[in-house]
Amino acid sequence: MAWQHAWQNEKPLSQVLDAMIGNVQEIMRSEVRLAKAEIREEAVKAARAGIRLGVGAVLALYAAGFLLLTCVYALSNVMAPWLAALIVGVVLAVVAAILIRAGRDRLNRVRTMPDKTIETMKENVQWAKNQIR
């Protein structure tokens, strides 16, 4: 008798499956929201690195112009003007390379994949498979 009473209180299989499907759908929606948040966060990091890279490049161009002009005039008093221009150009190229490398290094640190979301999605799929078995 007791087993009949317990069996009668259980939900039909169709309701259990509907509930499971609803839960899996909600989990997937949550994962999509998490992925969007992660991607947005990484996009902000990429934008900040890109801004630094761009500003560094623009400043390097302006600096190259002004410093070349100033240094070439100053050095042309003690050496040939072409040699003065060459020395100044090499120095500016080194500075520009340092700025560009710093910006590129920051850009390389940006994650392009939502790693946390991918991991939890894998866990959710495994959980759903286990629930179906």
N, C-alpha and C positions, 0 to 999 in steps of 0.2 A: 504494500500500500504506500509506504513512504517513498519508494522509488517512482511510483506513478505520480504522486503529488509534485515531486521535484521536476519530473519530466514535463508536466503540464505547465509549470511556471516558466520554462525556458522559451526563448523567442524562436520563431521559425527561422530556418536556415536562410530564407530570402532576406529577412530583416537583418540578420547578422552580416550577410554579404553586403547589403546596402550600406550598413554602418561602416564596414571595413572600407568599402570603396569611397565613401564620403570622407573617412579619416585619411586615406591615402591621398585623395584629391586635396584636402586641406594641407597636408604635409607638403605636397608638391608646390602648392601656392606659396606656402611659407618659404620654401627653398628658393623659389623664384624671387620673392621679395628680398631674401638675404643676398642672393646673387646680384641683384640690382644695386643694393646698398654697397656691397664690396666693390663692384665695378665703378660706381660713382666715387667712392673713396680713392681708388687707385687713379681714376681720371683726374681728380684734383691734384694728386701728387705729380702726375705726368705734366699737367698744365704748369704747375709751379716750377718744375725742372726745365720745361720748355721756355718759360719766361726768362729764367736765369741764363739759359743758353743763348737766347735771342738778344738779351740786353748785353751780355758779354761780347757777342759778335759785333753788335752795333758800336759799342764803346771801343772795341778794338779797331774798328775802321776809323772812327773819329780820332782816336789816339794816334793811330798810324799817320794820319794826315798832318796833325799838328806837331807831333814829335819829329816826324821826318823833316818838316820845314824848319823847325827851331834848331834841331840838332845838326842838320846839314849846314845851316848858316854858321853855327858855332864851330863845328869841326872843319869847315872849309877854310878857316883862318889858320889851321895848323897842318892841313893835308889837302890833297886834291879833292875837289867837290864830289867827284864820282865815288871816291873811296869813302867819304863821309856819308853819302847817301846809302851806300851798301851796308856799312856798319849799323846805321840807324834802322834800316829795313830788317836786318837779321834780328836785332834785339826786339823789335815790335812783333815779328813773326813768332818768336819764342813766347812772349807774353800772351799773344792771341791763342797760341796752341794750349797754353796752360788753362786759360779761361774756358776754352771749348772742351777740353778734356774733363774739367771739373763738372761742367754741365752735362756732358755725356755720361759720366759716371753716376751722377744723380738720376739721370733718366734710366739707366740700366738697372737701378735698384727698384724700379716700379714693377710690381707684379701685374701681369696682364691677365692672369687666370684667377677666378674666384676660388682659391684652394679650399677654404673652409666649406664653402657651399658644395663643391664637388665631393668632398669627403663625407659630408652629412647626407648628400643625395645617395651615395653608395651605401651608407649605413641604412638609409630608409628603404632602398630597394631590397637590401638583404632582409630587413625586418619584414617587409611585405611578403617576400618569398617564403619566409619562415611561417608567417601567419596563414598563408594559403595551404601549406602542407599539412 
